């Protein structure tokens, strides 16, 4: 399993989200790679399906079911 925590540079919530994901993966004994991914521009936001900082994805899919069909990607 691949888990990405997408974020903007300087986002104060990204480290907390990353730590929370690590904690949950550890507690649930899940075999997963967790990566902190910086979104650097609008092209990244569109390519990564970024909805705001932080965004958490599992195997490229947003953890928020409501976000999965959205297309209003943001660089913010």
mmCIF file of the N, C-alpha and C atoms, coordinates in Angstrom:
data_MODEL
# 
_entry.id   MODEL 
# 
loop_
_atom_site.group_PDB 
_atom_site.id 
_atom_site.type_symbol 
_atom_site.label_atom_id 
_atom_site.label_alt_id 
_atom_site.label_comp_id 
_atom_site.label_asym_id 
_atom_site.label_entity_id 
_atom_site.label_seq_id 
_atom_site.pdbx_PDB_ins_code 
_atom_site.Cartn_x 
_atom_site.Cartn_y 
_atom_site.Cartn_z 
_atom_site.occupancy 
_atom_site.B_iso_or_equiv 
_atom_site.pdbx_formal_charge 
_atom_site.auth_seq_id 
_atom_site.auth_comp_id 
_atom_site.auth_asym_id 
_atom_site.auth_atom_id 
_atom_site.pdbx_PDB_model_num 
ATOM 1   N N  . UNK A 1 1  ? 0.855   -1.176 0.000   1.00 0.00 ? 1  UNK A N  1 
ATOM 2   C CA . UNK A 1 1  ? 0.000   0.000  0.000   1.00 0.00 ? 1  UNK A CA 1 
ATOM 3   C C  . UNK A 1 1  ? 0.895   1.231  0.000   1.00 0.00 ? 1  UNK A C  1 
ATOM 4   N N  . UNK A 1 2  ? 0.489   2.221  -0.761  1.00 0.00 ? 2  UNK A N  1 
ATOM 5   C CA . UNK A 1 2  ? 1.231   3.485  -0.849  1.00 0.00 ? 2  UNK A CA 1 
ATOM 6   C C  . UNK A 1 2  ? 0.340   4.596  -0.304  1.00 0.00 ? 2  UNK A C  1 
ATOM 7   N N  . UNK A 1 3  ? 0.842   5.317  0.680   1.00 0.00 ? 3  UNK A N  1 
ATOM 8   C CA . UNK A 1 3  ? 0.104   6.445  1.256   1.00 0.00 ? 3  UNK A CA 1 
ATOM 9   C C  . UNK A 1 3  ? 0.922   7.711  1.048   1.00 0.00 ? 3  UNK A C  1 
ATOM 10  N N  . UNK A 1 4  ? 0.285   8.719  0.452   1.00 0.00 ? 4  UNK A N  1 
ATOM 11  C CA . UNK A 1 4  ? 0.926   10.019 0.239   1.00 0.00 ? 4  UNK A CA 1 
ATOM 12  C C  . UNK A 1 4  ? 0.214   11.082 1.047   1.00 0.00 ? 4  UNK A C  1 
ATOM 13  N N  . UNK A 1 5  ? 1.007   11.905 1.719   1.00 0.00 ? 5  UNK A N  1 
ATOM 14  C CA . UNK A 1 5  ? 0.486   13.086 2.396   1.00 0.00 ? 5  UNK A CA 1 
ATOM 15  C C  . UNK A 1 5  ? 0.959   14.269 1.565   1.00 0.00 ? 5  UNK A C  1 
ATOM 16  N N  . UNK A 1 6  ? 0.047   14.805 0.751   1.00 0.00 ? 6  UNK A N  1 
ATOM 17  C CA . UNK A 1 6  ? 0.361   15.924 -0.137  1.00 0.00 ? 6  UNK A CA 1 
ATOM 18  C C  . UNK A 1 6  ? 0.231   17.219 0.647   1.00 0.00 ? 6  UNK A C  1 
ATOM 19  N N  . UNK A 1 7  ? 1.166   18.155 0.415   1.00 0.00 ? 7  UNK A N  1 
ATOM 20  C CA . UNK A 1 7  ? 1.139   19.394 1.184   1.00 0.00 ? 7  UNK A CA 1 
ATOM 21  C C  . UNK A 1 7  ? 1.852   20.517 0.439   1.00 0.00 ? 7  UNK A C  1 
ATOM 22  N N  . UNK A 1 8  ? 1.576   21.714 0.884   1.00 0.00 ? 8  UNK A N  1 
ATOM 23  C CA . UNK A 1 8  ? 2.295   22.892 0.409   1.00 0.00 ? 8  UNK A CA 1 
ATOM 24  C C  . UNK A 1 8  ? 3.465   23.166 1.349   1.00 0.00 ? 8  UNK A C  1 
ATOM 25  N N  . UNK A 1 9  ? 4.526   23.753 0.816   1.00 0.00 ? 9  UNK A N  1 
ATOM 26  C CA . UNK A 1 9  ? 5.662   24.144 1.645   1.00 0.00 ? 9  UNK A CA 1 
ATOM 27  C C  . UNK A 1 9  ? 5.177   25.050 2.780   1.00 0.00 ? 9  UNK A C  1 
ATOM 28  N N  . UNK A 1 10 ? 5.575   24.729 3.980   1.00 0.00 ? 10 UNK A N  1 
ATOM 29  C CA . UNK A 1 10 ? 5.231   25.562 5.129   1.00 0.00 ? 10 UNK A CA 1 
ATOM 30  C C  . UNK A 1 10 ? 3.897   25.228 5.774   1.00 0.00 ? 10 UNK A C  1 
ATOM 31  N N  . UNK A 1 11 ? 3.170   24.258 5.244   1.00 0.00 ? 11 UNK A N  1 
ATOM 32  C CA . UNK A 1 11 ? 1.885   23.880 5.842   1.00 0.00 ? 11 UNK A CA 1 
ATOM 33  C C  . UNK A 1 11 ? 2.131   23.318 7.239   1.00 0.00 ? 11 UNK A C  1 
ATOM 34  N N  . UNK A 1 12 ? 1.553   23.953 8.226   1.00 0.00 ? 12 UNK A N  1 
ATOM 35  C CA . UNK A 1 12 ? 1.764   23.529 9.606   1.00 0.00 ? 12 UNK A CA 1 
ATOM 36  C C  . UNK A 1 12 ? 1.017   22.247 9.947   1.00 0.00 ? 12 UNK A C  1 
ATOM 37  N N  . UNK A 1 13 ? -0.007  21.894 9.170   1.00 0.00 ? 13 UNK A N  1 
ATOM 38  C CA . UNK A 1 13 ? -0.774  20.685 9.446   1.00 0.00 ? 13 UNK A CA 1 
ATOM 39  C C  . UNK A 1 13 ? -0.177  19.433 8.815   1.00 0.00 ? 13 UNK A C  1 
ATOM 40  N N  . UNK A 1 14 ? 0.706   19.586 7.852   1.00 0.00 ? 14 UNK A N  1 
ATOM 41  C CA . UNK A 1 14 ? 1.261   18.429 7.144   1.00 0.00 ? 14 UNK A CA 1 
ATOM 42  C C  . UNK A 1 14 ? 2.055   17.499 8.064   1.00 0.00 ? 14 UNK A C  1 
ATOM 43  N N  . UNK A 1 15 ? 2.961   18.013 8.901   1.00 0.00 ? 15 UNK A N  1 
ATOM 44  C CA . UNK A 1 15 ? 3.694   17.091 9.791   1.00 0.00 ? 15 UNK A CA 1 
ATOM 45  C C  . UNK A 1 15 ? 2.769   16.342 10.751  1.00 0.00 ? 15 UNK A C  1 
ATOM 46  N N  . UNK A 1 16 ? 1.760   17.006 11.244  1.00 0.00 ? 16 UNK A N  1 
ATOM 47  C CA . UNK A 1 16 ? 0.802   16.352 12.138  1.00 0.00 ? 16 UNK A CA 1 
ATOM 48  C C  . UNK A 1 16 ? 0.030   15.267 11.393  1.00 0.00 ? 16 UNK A C  1 
ATOM 49  N N  . UNK A 1 17 ? -0.403  15.553 10.172  1.00 0.00 ? 17 UNK A N  1 
ATOM 50  C CA . UNK A 1 17 ? -1.123  14.563 9.366   1.00 0.00 ? 17 UNK A CA 1 
ATOM 51  C C  . UNK A 1 17 ? -0.220  13.367 9.081   1.00 0.00 ? 17 UNK A C  1 
ATOM 52  N N  . UNK A 1 18 ? 1.035   13.630 8.754   1.00 0.00 ? 18 UNK A N  1 
ATOM 53  C CA . UNK A 1 18 ? 2.001   12.568 8.476   1.00 0.00 ? 18 UNK A CA 1 
ATOM 54  C C  . UNK A 1 18 ? 2.177   11.678 9.705   1.00 0.00 ? 18 UNK A C  1 
ATOM 55  N N  . UNK A 1 19 ? 2.355   12.291 10.862  1.00 0.00 ? 19 UNK A N  1 
ATOM 56  C CA . UNK A 1 19 ? 2.515   11.532 12.107  1.00 0.00 ? 19 UNK A CA 1 
ATOM 57  C C  . UNK A 1 19 ? 1.270   10.716 12.426  1.00 0.00 ? 19 UNK A C  1 
ATOM 58  N N  . UNK A 1 20 ? 0.104   11.287 12.201  1.00 0.00 ? 20 UNK A N  1 
ATOM 59  C CA . UNK A 1 20 ? -1.150  10.575 12.459  1.00 0.00 ? 20 UNK A CA 1 
ATOM 60  C C  . UNK A 1 20 ? -1.285  9.358  11.541  1.00 0.00 ? 20 UNK A C  1 
ATOM 61  N N  . UNK A 1 21 ? -0.938  9.524  10.278  1.00 0.00 ? 21 UNK A N  1 
ATOM 62  C CA . UNK A 1 21 ? -0.980  8.407  9.336   1.00 0.00 ? 21 UNK A CA 1 
ATOM 63  C C  . UNK A 1 21 ? 0.003   7.317  9.783   1.00 0.00 ? 21 UNK A C  1 
ATOM 64  N N  . UNK A 1 22 ? 1.202   7.715  10.186  1.00 0.00 ? 22 UNK A N  1 
ATOM 65  C CA . UNK A 1 22 ? 2.188   6.748  10.671  1.00 0.00 ? 22 UNK A CA 1 
ATOM 66  C C  . UNK A 1 22 ? 1.649   5.980  11.876  1.00 0.00 ? 22 UNK A C  1 
ATOM 67  N N  . UNK A 1 23 ? 1.026   6.681  12.792  1.00 0.00 ? 23 UNK A N  1 
ATOM 68  C CA . UNK A 1 23 ? 0.479   6.067  13.996  1.00 0.00 ? 23 UNK A CA 1 
ATOM 69  C C  . UNK A 1 23 ? -0.609  5.049  13.649  1.00 0.00 ? 23 UNK A C  1 
ATOM 70  N N  . UNK A 1 24 ? -1.512  5.427  12.765  1.00 0.00 ? 24 UNK A N  1 
ATOM 71  C CA . UNK A 1 24 ? -2.609  4.536  12.380  1.00 0.00 ? 24 UNK A CA 1 
ATOM 72  C C  . UNK A 1 24 ? -2.075  3.297  11.662  1.00 0.00 ? 24 UNK A C  1 
ATOM 73  N N  . UNK A 1 25 ? -1.135  3.488  10.756  1.00 0.00 ? 25 UNK A N  1 
ATOM 74  C CA . UNK A 1 25 ? -0.539  2.364  10.032  1.00 0.00 ? 25 UNK A CA 1 
ATOM 75  C C  . UNK A 1 25 ? 0.132   1.407  11.015  1.00 0.00 ? 25 UNK A C  1 
ATOM 76  N N  . UNK A 1 26 ? 0.840   1.966  11.979  1.00 0.00 ? 26 UNK A N  1 
ATOM 77  C CA . UNK A 1 26 ? 1.511   1.142  12.980  1.00 0.00 ? 26 UNK A CA 1 
ATOM 78  C C  . UNK A 1 26 ? 0.505   0.397  13.860  1.00 0.00 ? 26 UNK A C  1 
ATOM 79  N N  . UNK A 1 27 ? -0.498  1.095  14.350  1.00 0.00 ? 27 UNK A N  1 
ATOM 80  C CA . UNK A 1 27 ? -1.508  0.486  15.226  1.00 0.00 ? 27 UNK A CA 1 
ATOM 81  C C  . UNK A 1 27 ? -2.284  -0.618 14.517  1.00 0.00 ? 27 UNK A C  1 
ATOM 82  N N  . UNK A 1 28 ? -2.536  -0.427 13.224  1.00 0.00 ? 28 UNK A N  1 
ATOM 83  C CA . UNK A 1 28 ? -3.313  -1.405 12.456  1.00 0.00 ? 28 UNK A CA 1 
ATOM 84  C C  . UNK A 1 28 ? -2.423  -2.478 11.815  1.00 0.00 ? 28 UNK A C  1 
ATOM 85  N N  . UNK A 1 29 ? -1.111  -2.355 12.038  1.00 0.00 ? 29 UNK A N  1 
ATOM 86  C CA . UNK A 1 29 ? -0.150  -3.309 11.501  1.00 0.00 ? 29 UNK A CA 1 
ATOM 87  C C  . UNK A 1 29 ? -0.306  -3.487 9.986   1.00 0.00 ? 29 UNK A C  1 
ATOM 88  N N  . UNK A 1 30 ? -0.380  -2.347 9.310   1.00 0.00 ? 30 UNK A N  1 
ATOM 89  C CA . UNK A 1 30 ? -0.549  -2.318 7.859   1.00 0.00 ? 30 UNK A CA 1 
ATOM 90  C C  . UNK A 1 30 ? 0.824   -2.165 7.200   1.00 0.00 ? 30 UNK A C  1 
ATOM 91  N N  . UNK A 1 31 ? 1.055   -2.927 6.145   1.00 0.00 ? 31 UNK A N  1 
ATOM 92  C CA . UNK A 1 31 ? 2.284   -2.807 5.380   1.00 0.00 ? 31 UNK A CA 1 
ATOM 93  C C  . UNK A 1 31 ? 2.101   -1.681 4.365   1.00 0.00 ? 31 UNK A C  1 
ATOM 94  N N  . UNK A 1 32 ? 2.653   -0.523 4.678   1.00 0.00 ? 32 UNK A N  1 
ATOM 95  C CA . UNK A 1 32 ? 2.453   0.647  3.816   1.00 0.00 ? 32 UNK A CA 1 
ATOM 96  C C  . UNK A 1 32 ? 3.693   1.524  3.814   1.00 0.00 ? 32 UNK A C  1 
ATOM 97  N N  . UNK A 1 33 ? 3.959   2.095  2.646   1.00 0.00 ? 33 UNK A N  1 
ATOM 98  C CA . UNK A 1 33 ? 4.968   3.135  2.538   1.00 0.00 ? 33 UNK A CA 1 
ATOM 99  C C  . UNK A 1 33 ? 4.273   4.476  2.616   1.00 0.00 ? 33 UNK A C  1 
ATOM 100 N N  . UNK A 1 34 ? 4.790   5.356  3.461   1.00 0.00 ? 34 UNK A N  1 
ATOM 101 C CA . UNK A 1 34 ? 4.174   6.669  3.660   1.00 0.00 ? 34 UNK A CA 1 
ATOM 102 C C  . UNK A 1 34 ? 5.160   7.728  3.178   1.00 0.00 ? 34 UNK A C  1 
ATOM 103 N N  . UNK A 1 35 ? 4.678   8.595  2.296   1.00 0.00 ? 35 UNK A N  1 
ATOM 104 C CA . UNK A 1 35 ? 5.538   9.620  1.722   1.00 0.00 ? 35 UNK A CA 1 
ATOM 105 C C  . UNK A 1 35 ? 4.917   10.995 1.904   1.00 0.00 ? 35 UNK A C  1 
ATOM 106 N N  . UNK A 1 36 ? 5.739   11.941 2.315   1.00 0.00 ? 36 UNK A N  1 
ATOM 107 C CA . UNK A 1 36 ? 5.350   13.344 2.397   1.00 0.00 ? 36 UNK A CA 1 
ATOM 108 C C  . UNK A 1 36 ? 5.714   13.972 1.060   1.00 0.00 ? 36 UNK A C  1 
ATOM 109 N N  . UNK A 1 37 ? 4.710   14.459 0.319   1.00 0.00 ? 37 UNK A N  1 
ATOM 110 C CA . UNK A 1 37 ? 4.913   14.955 -1.049  1.00 0.00 ? 37 UNK A CA 1 
ATOM 111 C C  . UNK A 1 37 ? 4.582   16.444 -1.100  1.00 0.00 ? 37 UNK A C  1 
ATOM 112 N N  . UNK A 1 38 ? 5.574   17.252 -1.458  1.00 0.00 ? 38 UNK A N  1 
ATOM 113 C CA . UNK A 1 38 ? 5.337   18.692 -1.581  1.00 0.00 ? 38 UNK A CA 1 
ATOM 114 C C  . UNK A 1 38 ? 4.743   19.015 -2.945  1.00 0.00 ? 38 UNK A C  1 
ATOM 115 N N  . UNK A 1 39 ? 3.639   19.731 -2.946  1.00 0.00 ? 39 UNK A N  1 
ATOM 116 C CA . UNK A 1 39 ? 2.996   20.219 -4.162  1.00 0.00 ? 39 UNK A CA 1 
ATOM 117 C C  . UNK A 1 39 ? 3.598   21.594 -4.441  1.00 0.00 ? 39 UNK A C  1 
ATOM 118 N N  . UNK A 1 40 ? 4.278   21.726 -5.563  1.00 0.00 ? 40 UNK A N  1 
ATOM 119 C CA . UNK A 1 40 ? 5.071   22.935 -5.812  1.00 0.00 ? 40 UNK A CA 1 
ATOM 120 C C  . UNK A 1 40 ? 4.406   23.958 -6.712  1.00 0.00 ? 40 UNK A C  1 
ATOM 121 N N  . UNK A 1 41 ? 3.387   23.538 -7.477  1.00 0.00 ? 41 UNK A N  1 
ATOM 122 C CA . UNK A 1 41 ? 2.739   24.474 -8.397  1.00 0.00 ? 41 UNK A CA 1 
ATOM 123 C C  . UNK A 1 41 ? 1.382   23.929 -8.827  1.00 0.00 ? 41 UNK A C  1 
ATOM 124 N N  . UNK A 1 42 ? 0.673   24.680 -9.640  1.00 0.00 ? 42 UNK A N  1 
ATOM 125 C CA . UNK A 1 42 ? -0.667  24.280 -10.072 1.00 0.00 ? 42 UNK A CA 1 
ATOM 126 C C  . UNK A 1 42 ? -0.629  23.024 -10.937 1.00 0.00 ? 42 UNK A C  1 
ATOM 127 N N  . UNK A 1 43 ? 0.420   22.861 -11.730 1.00 0.00 ? 43 UNK A N  1 
ATOM 128 C CA . UNK A 1 43 ? 0.541   21.632 -12.524 1.00 0.00 ? 43 UNK A CA 1 
ATOM 129 C C  . UNK A 1 43 ? 0.604   20.414 -11.611 1.00 0.00 ? 43 UNK A C  1 
ATOM 130 N N  . UNK A 1 44 ? 1.407   20.502 -10.538 1.00 0.00 ? 44 UNK A N  1 
ATOM 131 C CA . UNK A 1 44 ? 1.461   19.425 -9.550  1.00 0.00 ? 44 UNK A CA 1 
ATOM 132 C C  . UNK A 1 44 ? 0.082   19.187 -8.946  1.00 0.00 ? 44 UNK A C  1 
ATOM 133 N N  . UNK A 1 45 ? -0.602  20.271 -8.591  1.00 0.00 ? 45 UNK A N  1 
ATOM 134 C CA . UNK A 1 45 ? -1.926  20.161 -7.969  1.00 0.00 ? 45 UNK A CA 1 
ATOM 135 C C  . UNK A 1 45 ? -2.884  19.386 -8.873  1.00 0.00 ? 45 UNK A C  1 
ATOM 136 N N  . UNK A 1 46 ? -2.866  19.684 -10.152 1.00 0.00 ? 46 UNK A N  1 
ATOM 137 C CA . UNK A 1 46 ? -3.753  18.985 -11.084 1.00 0.00 ? 46 UNK A CA 1 
ATOM 138 C C  . UNK A 1 46 ? -3.329  17.532 -11.283 1.00 0.00 ? 46 UNK A C  1 
ATOM 139 N N  . UNK A 1 47 ? -2.051  17.313 -11.470 1.00 0.00 ? 47 UNK A N  1 
ATOM 140 C CA . UNK A 1 47 ? -1.557  15.955 -11.706 1.00 0.00 ? 47 UNK A CA 1 
ATOM 141 C C  . UNK A 1 47 ? -1.748  15.046 -10.496 1.00 0.00 ? 47 UNK A C  1 
ATOM 142 N N  . UNK A 1 48 ? -1.630  15.618 -9.310  1.00 0.00 ? 48 UNK A N  1 
ATOM 143 C CA . UNK A 1 48 ? -1.739  14.828 -8.079  1.00 0.00 ? 48 UNK A CA 1 
ATOM 144 C C  . UNK A 1 48 ? -3.156  14.824 -7.495  1.00 0.00 ? 48 UNK A C  1 
ATOM 145 N N  . UNK A 1 49 ? -4.075  15.540 -8.131  1.00 0.00 ? 49 UNK A N  1 
ATOM 146 C CA . UNK A 1 49 ? -5.467  15.649 -7.638  1.00 0.00 ? 49 UNK A CA 1 
ATOM 147 C C  . UNK A 1 49 ? -5.475  16.223 -6.211  1.00 0.00 ? 49 UNK A C  1 
ATOM 148 N N  . UNK A 1 50 ? -4.869  17.386 -6.092  1.00 0.00 ? 50 UNK A N  1 
ATOM 149 C CA . UNK A 1 50 ? -4.652  18.055 -4.802  1.00 0.00 ? 50 UNK A CA 1 
ATOM 150 C C  . UNK A 1 50 ? -5.790  19.019 -4.505  1.00 0.00 ? 50 UNK A C  1 
ATOM 151 N N  . UNK A 1 51 ? -6.401  18.854 -3.339  1.00 0.00 ? 51 UNK A N  1 
ATOM 152 C CA . UNK A 1 51 ? -7.551  19.687 -2.974  1.00 0.00 ? 51 UNK A CA 1 
ATOM 153 C C  . UNK A 1 51 ? -7.257  20.657 -1.841  1.00 0.00 ? 51 UNK A C  1 
ATOM 154 N N  . UNK A 1 52 ? -6.063  20.674 -1.349  1.00 0.00 ? 52 UNK A N  1 
ATOM 155 C CA . UNK A 1 52 ? -5.691  21.567 -0.261  1.00 0.00 ? 52 UNK A CA 1 
ATOM 156 C C  . UNK A 1 52 ? -4.711  20.873 0.657   1.00 0.00 ? 52 UNK A C  1 
ATOM 157 N N  . UNK A 1 53 ? -4.025  21.673 1.430   1.00 0.00 ? 53 UNK A N  1 
ATOM 158 C CA . UNK A 1 53 ? -2.944  21.151 2.250   1.00 0.00 ? 53 UNK A CA 1 
ATOM 159 C C  . UNK A 1 53 ? -3.388  20.901 3.688   1.00 0.00 ? 53 UNK A C  1 
ATOM 160 N N  . UNK A 1 54 ? -3.209  19.684 4.161   1.00 0.00 ? 54 UNK A N  1 
ATOM 161 C CA . UNK A 1 54 ? -2.729  18.494 3.488   1.00 0.00 ? 54 UNK A CA 1 
ATOM 162 C C  . UNK A 1 54 ? -3.861  17.687 2.857   1.00 0.00 ? 54 UNK A C  1 
ATOM 163 N N  . UNK A 1 55 ? -3.526  16.903 1.871   1.00 0.00 ? 55 UNK A N  1 
ATOM 164 C CA . UNK A 1 55 ? -4.423  15.934 1.249   1.00 0.00 ? 55 UNK A CA 1 
ATOM 165 C C  . UNK A 1 55 ? -3.787  14.564 1.432   1.00 0.00 ? 55 UNK A C  1 
ATOM 166 N N  . UNK A 1 56 ? -4.568  13.588 1.856   1.00 0.00 ? 56 UNK A N  1 
ATOM 167 C CA . UNK A 1 56 ? -4.043  12.237 2.072   1.00 0.00 ? 56 UNK A CA 1 
ATOM 168 C C  . UNK A 1 56 ? -4.655  11.307 1.032   1.00 0.00 ? 56 UNK A C  1 
ATOM 169 N N  . UNK A 1 57 ? -3.781  10.549 0.376   1.00 0.00 ? 57 UNK A N  1 
ATOM 170 C CA . UNK A 1 57 ? -4.220  9.603  -0.645  1.00 0.00 ? 57 UNK A CA 1 
ATOM 171 C C  . UNK A 1 57 ? -3.655  8.214  -0.343  1.00 0.00 ? 57 UNK A C  1 
ATOM 172 N N  . UNK A 1 58 ? -4.466  7.199  -0.600  1.00 0.00 ? 58 UNK A N  1 
ATOM 173 C CA . UNK A 1 58 ? -4.019  5.812  -0.494  1.00 0.00 ? 58 UNK A CA 1 
ATOM 174 C C  . UNK A 1 58 ? -4.070  5.224  -1.895  1.00 0.00 ? 58 UNK A C  1 
ATOM 175 N N  . UNK A 1 59 ? -2.913  4.773  -2.351  1.00 0.00 ? 59 UNK A N  1 
ATOM 176 C CA . UNK A 1 59 ? -2.785  4.245  -3.721  1.00 0.00 ? 59 UNK A CA 1 
ATOM 177 C C  . UNK A 1 59 ? -3.369  5.214  -4.750  1.00 0.00 ? 59 UNK A C  1 
ATOM 178 N N  . UNK A 1 60 ? -3.111  6.511  -4.544  1.00 0.00 ? 60 UNK A N  1 
ATOM 179 C CA . UNK A 1 60 ? -3.539  7.544  -5.478  1.00 0.00 ? 60 UNK A CA 1 
ATOM 180 C C  . UNK A 1 60 ? -4.975  7.989  -5.358  1.00 0.00 ? 60 UNK A C  1 
ATOM 181 N N  . UNK A 1 61 ? -5.706  7.463  -4.356  1.00 0.00 ? 61 UNK A N  1 
ATOM 182 C CA . UNK A 1 61 ? -7.114  7.800  -4.173  1.00 0.00 ? 61 UNK A CA 1 
ATOM 183 C C  . UNK A 1 61 ? -7.275  8.584  -2.880  1.00 0.00 ? 61 UNK A C  1 
ATOM 184 N N  . UNK A 1 62 ? -7.967  9.718  -2.959  1.00 0.00 ? 62 UNK A N  1 
ATOM 185 C CA . UNK A 1 62 ? -8.203  10.564 -1.787  1.00 0.00 ? 62 UNK A CA 1 
ATOM 186 C C  . UNK A 1 62 ? -8.956  9.783  -0.723  1.00 0.00 ? 62 UNK A C  1 
ATOM 187 N N  . UNK A 1 63 ? -8.592  9.997  0.547   1.00 0.00 ? 63 UNK A N  1 
ATOM 188 C CA . UNK A 1 63 ? -9.287  9.280  1.623   1.00 0.00 ? 63 UNK A CA 1 
ATOM 189 C C  . UNK A 1 63 ? -10.690 9.816  1.856   1.00 0.00 ? 63 UNK A C  1 
ATOM 190 N N  . UNK A 1 64 ? -10.973 11.000 1.337   1.00 0.00 ? 64 UNK A N  1 
ATOM 191 C CA . UNK A 1 64 ? -12.310 11.592 1.469   1.00 0.00 ? 64 UNK A CA 1 
ATOM 192 C C  . UNK A 1 64 ? -13.157 11.170 0.272   1.00 0.00 ? 64 UNK A C  1 
ATOM 193 N N  . UNK A 1 65 ? -14.149 10.305 0.482   1.00 0.00 ? 65 UNK A N  1 
ATOM 194 C CA . UNK A 1 65 ? -14.971 9.847  -0.644  1.00 0.00 ? 65 UNK A CA 1 
ATOM 195 C C  . UNK A 1 65 ? -15.603 10.983 -1.436  1.00 0.00 ? 65 UNK A C  1 
ATOM 196 N N  . UNK A 1 66 ? -15.955 12.076 -0.776  1.00 0.00 ? 66 UNK A N  1 
ATOM 197 C CA . UNK A 1 66 ? -16.586 13.205 -1.464  1.00 0.00 ? 66 UNK A CA 1 
ATOM 198 C C  . UNK A 1 66 ? -15.625 13.882 -2.438  1.00 0.00 ? 66 UNK A C  1 
ATOM 199 N N  . UNK A 1 67 ? -14.329 13.778 -2.197  1.00 0.00 ? 67 UNK A N  1 
ATOM 200 C CA . UNK A 1 67 ? -13.340 14.444 -3.044  1.00 0.00 ? 67 UNK A CA 1 
ATOM 201 C C  . UNK A 1 67 ? -13.000 13.644 -4.297  1.00 0.00 ? 67 UNK A C  1 
ATOM 202 N N  . UNK A 1 68 ? -13.328 12.384 -4.310  1.00 0.00 ? 68 UNK A N  1 
ATOM 203 C CA . UNK A 1 68 ? -12.899 11.497 -5.404  1.00 0.00 ? 68 UNK A CA 1 
ATOM 204 C C  . UNK A 1 68 ? -13.460 11.881 -6.770  1.00 0.00 ? 68 UNK A C  1 
ATOM 205 N N  . UNK A 1 69 ? -14.616 12.479 -6.820  1.00 0.00 ? 69 UNK A N  1 
ATOM 206 C CA . UNK A 1 69 ? -15.197 12.852 -8.111  1.00 0.00 ? 69 UNK A CA 1 
ATOM 207 C C  . UNK A 1 69 ? -15.026 14.333 -8.429  1.00 0.00 ? 69 UNK A C  1 
ATOM 208 N N  . UNK A 1 70 ? -14.400 15.076 -7.538  1.00 0.00 ? 70 UNK A N  1 
ATOM 209 C CA . UNK A 1 70 ? -14.210 16.511 -7.760  1.00 0.00 ? 70 UNK A CA 1 
ATOM 210 C C  . UNK A 1 70 ? -13.072 16.762 -8.744  1.00 0.00 ? 70 UNK A C  1 
ATOM 211 N N  . UNK A 1 71 ? -13.131 17.908 -9.381  1.00 0.00 ? 71 UNK A N  1 
ATOM 212 C CA . UNK A 1 71 ? -12.074 18.290 -10.323 1.00 0.00 ? 71 UNK A CA 1 
ATOM 213 C C  . UNK A 1 71 ? -11.558 19.701 -10.038 1.00 0.00 ? 71 UNK A C  1 
ATOM 214 N N  . UNK A 1 72 ? -11.998 20.311 -8.974  1.00 0.00 ? 72 UNK A N  1 
ATOM 215 C CA . UNK A 1 72 ? -11.563 21.669 -8.635  1.00 0.00 ? 72 UNK A CA 1 
ATOM 216 C C  . UNK A 1 72 ? -10.292 21.694 -7.844  1.00 0.00 ? 72 UNK A C  1 
ATOM 217 N N  . UNK A 1 73 ? -9.201  21.254 -8.471  1.00 0.00 ? 73 UNK A N  1 
ATOM 218 C CA . UNK A 1 73 ? -7.914  21.189 -7.795  1.00 0.00 ? 73 UNK A CA 1 
ATOM 219 C C  . UNK A 1 73 ? -7.420  22.585 -7.479  1.00 0.00 ? 73 UNK A C  1 
ATOM 220 N N  . UNK A 1 74 ? -6.673  22.709 -6.387  1.00 0.00 ? 74 UNK A N  1 
ATOM 221 C CA . UNK A 1 74 ? -6.205  24.021 -5.962  1.00 0.00 ? 74 UNK A CA 1 
ATOM 222 C C  . UNK A 1 74 ? -4.726  23.962 -5.614  1.00 0.00 ? 74 UNK A C  1 
ATOM 223 N N  . UNK A 1 75 ? -4.104  25.101 -5.723  1.00 0.00 ? 75 UNK A N  1 
ATOM 224 C CA . UNK A 1 75 ? -2.737  25.261 -5.240  1.00 0.00 ? 75 UNK A CA 1 
ATOM 225 C C  . UNK A 1 75 ? -2.830  26.202 -4.059  1.00 0.00 ? 75 UNK A C  1 
ATOM 226 N N  . UNK A 1 76 ? -3.312  25.667 -2.959  1.00 0.00 ? 76 UNK A N  1 
ATOM 227 C CA . UNK A 1 76 ? -3.513  26.510 -1.774  1.00 0.00 ? 76 UNK A CA 1 
ATOM 228 C C  . UNK A 1 76 ? -3.856  25.685 -0.582  1.00 0.00 ? 76 UNK A C  1 
# 
